[in-house]
Amino acid sequence: MLTTLQTAYSDTRAADLAWALGREPLPALAVLDLRFGDARLQMRLLGASHQVLLEEDGGTCSETVACMSGSATPLPIGVAERVGDWEYEFAARVETLSADSFAVRAQELLALVTDHPHGLAGTFPGSPHAFTAMLAQRTEGQVRWRTWHAYPQEGQLVVTRSRVGVRMPAAAR
């Protein structure tokens, strides 16, 4: 699903993004609700930021990557944590591209996400290459998602990937 976000482009630099786990839902500009078996996943575009909310069997996980005032947690390269009975992993990297390479990569990513049934992308007025995109899937008992945050003025693309593993059975705890 592709949408034009009706907001000013507020996250102006890749370096301004921060990561948080466990935040309450923030106001979203676009939302895609998905079901993977018993798991409910909500992908939320927050301007040039994202939030993912996962709920399954009474457990919840909330990931936020955004410019968050007062946040002391910059965007990490990688995180592995236990969230309730789940194993959560997060990784991020910043790609710096030439203007031509950035435009090509932006078009490829938007086409991939727009045509995918579990994809959500939002572009910003004024620049076809300013976007945030998300793609989710469930495989081998894990829920996974990838995100792309585009900063064409810097030629930077922030790429994240996250995974939440299968809940452990109560007897195994």
Short mmCIF file of the C-alpha atoms (twelve columns), coordinates in Angstrom:
data_MODEL
# 
_entry.id   MODEL 
# 
loop_
_atom_site.group_PDB 
_atom_site.id 
_atom_site.type_symbol 
_atom_site.label_atom_id 
_atom_site.label_alt_id 
_atom_site.label_comp_id 
_atom_site.label_asym_id 
_atom_site.label_seq_id 
_atom_site.Cartn_x 
_atom_site.Cartn_y 
_atom_site.Cartn_z 
_atom_site.pdbx_PDB_model_num 
ATOM 1   C CA . MET A 1   0.000  0.000   0.000  1 
ATOM 2   C CA . LEU A 2   1.358  3.403   -0.990 1 
ATOM 3   C CA . THR A 3   0.087  6.660   0.423  1 
ATOM 4   C CA . THR A 4   1.109  10.302  0.269  1 
ATOM 5   C CA . LEU A 5   1.633  11.520  3.812  1 
ATOM 6   C CA . GLN A 6   -0.144 14.810  4.415  1 
ATOM 7   C CA . THR A 7   2.517  16.356  6.604  1 
ATOM 8   C CA . ALA A 8   5.708  18.318  6.391  1 
ATOM 9   C CA . TYR A 9   8.898  16.296  6.213  1 
ATOM 10  C CA . SER A 10  9.949  16.593  9.869  1 
ATOM 11  C CA . ASP A 11  12.749 14.050  10.438 1 
ATOM 12  C CA . THR A 12  15.378 15.936  8.527  1 
ATOM 13  C CA . ARG A 13  18.485 13.852  9.156  1 
ATOM 14  C CA . ALA A 14  19.201 10.160  9.487  1 
ATOM 15  C CA . ALA A 15  21.331 10.941  12.548 1 
ATOM 16  C CA . ASP A 16  18.232 12.293  14.363 1 
ATOM 17  C CA . LEU A 17  16.529 8.887   14.489 1 
ATOM 18  C CA . ALA A 18  16.347 7.084   17.819 1 
ATOM 19  C CA . TRP A 19  15.140 3.611   18.776 1 
ATOM 20  C CA . ALA A 20  12.805 2.615   21.598 1 
ATOM 21  C CA . LEU A 21  11.183 -0.602  22.714 1 
ATOM 22  C CA . GLY A 22  7.910  -0.671  24.644 1 
ATOM 23  C CA . ARG A 23  6.502  2.790   23.856 1 
ATOM 24  C CA . GLU A 24  2.769  3.395   23.799 1 
ATOM 25  C CA . PRO A 25  1.156  3.889   20.358 1 
ATOM 26  C CA . LEU A 26  1.971  7.294   18.876 1 
ATOM 27  C CA . PRO A 27  -0.263 9.260   16.481 1 
ATOM 28  C CA . ALA A 28  0.091  7.701   13.036 1 
ATOM 29  C CA . LEU A 29  -0.273 9.174   9.551  1 
ATOM 30  C CA . ALA A 30  -0.895 5.761   7.969  1 
ATOM 31  C CA . VAL A 31  -1.584 2.307   9.423  1 
ATOM 32  C CA . LEU A 32  -1.640 -1.222  8.040  1 
ATOM 33  C CA . ASP A 33  -3.159 -3.974  10.210 1 
ATOM 34  C CA . LEU A 34  -1.998 -7.523  9.479  1 
ATOM 35  C CA . ARG A 35  -2.769 -10.966 10.881 1 
ATOM 36  C CA . PHE A 36  -0.300 -13.823 10.849 1 
ATOM 37  C CA . GLY A 37  -2.163 -16.727 12.453 1 
ATOM 38  C CA . ASP A 38  -2.788 -15.658 16.060 1 
ATOM 39  C CA . ALA A 39  -0.399 -12.721 15.770 1 
ATOM 40  C CA . ARG A 40  -1.718 -9.223  15.118 1 
ATOM 41  C CA . LEU A 41  0.796  -6.800  13.677 1 
ATOM 42  C CA . GLN A 42  0.177  -3.117  13.145 1 
ATOM 43  C CA . MET A 43  2.626  -1.129  11.035 1 
ATOM 44  C CA . ARG A 44  2.409  2.612   11.632 1 
ATOM 45  C CA . LEU A 45  4.009  5.458   9.681  1 
ATOM 46  C CA . LEU A 46  4.824  8.436   11.898 1 
ATOM 47  C CA . GLY A 47  6.079  10.893  9.331  1 
ATOM 48  C CA . ALA A 48  9.601  9.807   8.402  1 
ATOM 49  C CA . SER A 49  9.481  7.446   11.365 1 
ATOM 50  C CA . HIS A 50  7.811  4.149   12.145 1 
ATOM 51  C CA . GLN A 51  6.220  2.158   14.918 1 
ATOM 52  C CA . VAL A 52  5.367  -1.545  14.911 1 
ATOM 53  C CA . LEU A 53  2.949  -3.046  17.413 1 
ATOM 54  C CA . LEU A 54  2.813  -6.845  17.756 1 
ATOM 55  C CA . GLU A 55  0.326  -8.759  19.891 1 
ATOM 56  C CA . GLU A 56  -0.007 -12.510 20.252 1 
ATOM 57  C CA . ASP A 57  -1.369 -14.736 23.028 1 
ATOM 58  C CA . GLY A 58  -1.622 -11.776 25.397 1 
ATOM 59  C CA . GLY A 59  2.008  -10.727 24.843 1 
ATOM 60  C CA . THR A 60  2.915  -7.413  23.244 1 
ATOM 61  C CA . CYS A 61  5.955  -5.840  21.627 1 
ATOM 62  C CA . SER A 62  6.253  -2.228  20.481 1 
ATOM 63  C CA . GLU A 63  9.177  -0.916  18.412 1 
ATOM 64  C CA . THR A 64  9.578  2.758   17.589 1 
ATOM 65  C CA . VAL A 65  12.188 4.369   15.340 1 
ATOM 66  C CA . ALA A 66  11.650 8.119   15.283 1 
ATOM 67  C CA . CYS A 67  12.970 11.526  16.224 1 
ATOM 68  C CA . MET A 68  11.906 11.431  19.866 1 
ATOM 69  C CA . SER A 69  12.464 14.479  22.019 1 
ATOM 70  C CA . GLY A 70  14.302 13.626  25.192 1 
ATOM 71  C CA . SER A 71  15.386 10.219  23.904 1 
ATOM 72  C CA . ALA A 72  18.839 9.202   25.015 1 
ATOM 73  C CA . THR A 73  18.915 6.047   22.874 1 
ATOM 74  C CA . PRO A 74  20.320 6.754   19.402 1 
ATOM 75  C CA . LEU A 75  19.666 4.315   16.607 1 
ATOM 76  C CA . PRO A 76  21.726 1.232   17.530 1 
ATOM 77  C CA . ILE A 77  23.545 -1.001  15.062 1 
ATOM 78  C CA . GLY A 78  22.011 -4.027  16.759 1 
ATOM 79  C CA . VAL A 79  19.939 -5.092  19.745 1 
ATOM 80  C CA . ALA A 80  18.940 -8.499  21.112 1 
ATOM 81  C CA . GLU A 81  16.523 -8.499  24.046 1 
ATOM 82  C CA . ARG A 82  13.916 -10.627 25.684 1 
ATOM 83  C CA . VAL A 83  10.433 -9.115  25.538 1 
ATOM 84  C CA . GLY A 84  8.195  -11.157 27.792 1 
ATOM 85  C CA . ASP A 85  8.528  -14.700 26.475 1 
ATOM 86  C CA . TRP A 86  9.804  -13.560 23.060 1 
ATOM 87  C CA . GLU A 87  13.274 -13.077 21.671 1 
ATOM 88  C CA . TYR A 88  13.523 -9.704  19.903 1 
ATOM 89  C CA . GLU A 89  16.304 -8.669  17.529 1 
ATOM 90  C CA . PHE A 90  16.842 -5.334  15.807 1 
ATOM 91  C CA . ALA A 91  19.538 -4.175  13.403 1 
ATOM 92  C CA . ALA A 92  20.052 -0.880  11.580 1 
ATOM 93  C CA . ARG A 93  22.457 0.532   9.050  1 
ATOM 94  C CA . VAL A 94  22.783 3.758   7.105  1 
ATOM 95  C CA . GLU A 95  23.515 3.610   3.371  1 
ATOM 96  C CA . THR A 96  25.003 6.722   1.759  1 
ATOM 97  C CA . LEU A 97  24.371 6.837   -1.993 1 
ATOM 98  C CA . SER A 98  25.049 9.171   -4.903 1 
ATOM 99  C CA . ALA A 99  22.040 11.166  -6.131 1 
ATOM 100 C CA . ASP A 100 21.515 8.851   -9.126 1 
ATOM 101 C CA . SER A 101 21.921 5.667   -7.078 1 
ATOM 102 C CA . PHE A 102 19.597 7.042   -4.422 1 
ATOM 103 C CA . ALA A 103 16.856 7.756   -6.986 1 
ATOM 104 C CA . VAL A 104 17.130 4.251   -8.472 1 
ATOM 105 C CA . ARG A 105 17.132 2.560   -5.050 1 
ATOM 106 C CA . ALA A 106 14.144 4.658   -3.934 1 
ATOM 107 C CA . GLN A 107 12.129 3.626   -7.001 1 
ATOM 108 C CA . GLU A 108 13.020 -0.055  -6.507 1 
ATOM 109 C CA . LEU A 109 12.059 -0.041  -2.817 1 
ATOM 110 C CA . LEU A 110 8.791  1.804   -3.370 1 
ATOM 111 C CA . ALA A 111 7.827  -0.638  -6.137 1 
ATOM 112 C CA . LEU A 112 8.685  -3.638  -3.928 1 
ATOM 113 C CA . VAL A 113 6.712  -2.422  -0.930 1 
ATOM 114 C CA . THR A 114 3.755  -0.968  -2.853 1 
ATOM 115 C CA . ASP A 115 3.101  -4.265  -4.655 1 
ATOM 116 C CA . HIS A 116 3.479  -6.451  -1.556 1 
ATOM 117 C CA . PRO A 117 0.335  -7.447  0.403  1 
ATOM 118 C CA . HIS A 118 2.196  -6.848  3.700  1 
ATOM 119 C CA . GLY A 119 3.825  -3.580  2.650  1 
ATOM 120 C CA . LEU A 120 3.168  0.019   3.659  1 
ATOM 121 C CA . ALA A 121 4.928  3.054   2.215  1 
ATOM 122 C CA . GLY A 122 4.381  6.767   2.587  1 
ATOM 123 C CA . THR A 123 5.893  9.480   0.417  1 
ATOM 124 C CA . PHE A 124 6.151  13.134  1.348  1 
ATOM 125 C CA . PRO A 125 4.873  16.074  -0.688 1 
ATOM 126 C CA . GLY A 126 7.642  17.822  -2.585 1 
ATOM 127 C CA . SER A 127 10.058 14.929  -3.104 1 
ATOM 128 C CA . PRO A 128 9.268  11.583  -4.746 1 
ATOM 129 C CA . HIS A 129 12.328 10.108  -3.025 1 
ATOM 130 C CA . ALA A 130 11.450 11.197  0.535  1 
ATOM 131 C CA . PHE A 131 9.625  8.209   1.989  1 
ATOM 132 C CA . THR A 132 9.263  5.694   4.774  1 
ATOM 133 C CA . ALA A 133 8.477  2.101   3.820  1 
ATOM 134 C CA . MET A 134 7.763  -1.072  5.797  1 
ATOM 135 C CA . LEU A 135 7.390  -4.726  4.858  1 
ATOM 136 C CA . ALA A 136 6.378  -7.600  7.177  1 
ATOM 137 C CA . GLN A 137 6.218  -11.377 7.007  1 
ATOM 138 C CA . ARG A 138 5.868  -14.430 9.188  1 
ATOM 139 C CA . THR A 139 8.175  -17.353 8.561  1 
ATOM 140 C CA . GLU A 140 9.236  -20.315 10.637 1 
ATOM 141 C CA . GLY A 141 7.240  -19.112 13.648 1 
ATOM 142 C CA . GLN A 142 8.830  -15.668 13.624 1 
ATOM 143 C CA . VAL A 143 7.383  -12.293 12.746 1 
ATOM 144 C CA . ARG A 144 9.862  -10.154 10.824 1 
ATOM 145 C CA . TRP A 145 9.766  -6.663  9.387  1 
ATOM 146 C CA . ARG A 146 12.072 -4.379  7.465  1 
ATOM 147 C CA . THR A 147 11.913 -0.628  7.160  1 
ATOM 148 C CA . TRP A 148 13.497 2.027   4.977  1 
ATOM 149 C CA . HIS A 149 13.681 5.716   5.914  1 
ATOM 150 C CA . ALA A 150 14.821 7.892   3.009  1 
ATOM 151 C CA . TYR A 151 16.696 11.177  3.371  1 
ATOM 152 C CA . PRO A 152 17.275 12.357  -0.224 1 
ATOM 153 C CA . GLN A 153 18.795 15.690  0.825  1 
ATOM 154 C CA . GLU A 154 21.664 13.726  2.452  1 
ATOM 155 C CA . GLY A 155 21.632 10.788  0.030  1 
ATOM 156 C CA . GLN A 156 21.067 8.521   3.037  1 
ATOM 157 C CA . LEU A 157 18.811 5.543   3.485  1 
ATOM 158 C CA . VAL A 158 18.300 4.120   6.980  1 
ATOM 159 C CA . VAL A 159 17.551 0.400   6.726  1 
ATOM 160 C CA . THR A 160 16.278 -1.597  9.689  1 
ATOM 161 C CA . ARG A 161 15.304 -5.205  10.203 1 
ATOM 162 C CA . SER A 162 13.550 -6.694  13.195 1 
ATOM 163 C CA . ARG A 163 12.582 -10.159 14.313 1 
ATOM 164 C CA . VAL A 164 10.406 -11.435 17.114 1 
ATOM 165 C CA . GLY A 165 10.828 -15.139 17.796 1 
ATOM 166 C CA . VAL A 166 8.306  -17.732 18.801 1 
ATOM 167 C CA . ARG A 167 6.948  -17.464 22.320 1 
ATOM 168 C CA . MET A 168 8.370  -20.129 24.519 1 
ATOM 169 C CA . PRO A 169 5.811  -22.662 25.877 1 
ATOM 170 C CA . ALA A 170 4.948  -22.180 29.559 1 
ATOM 171 C CA . ALA A 171 6.489  -25.575 30.442 1 
ATOM 172 C CA . ALA A 172 9.867  -24.475 29.032 1 
ATOM 173 C CA . ARG A 173 10.128 -21.385 31.258 1 
# 
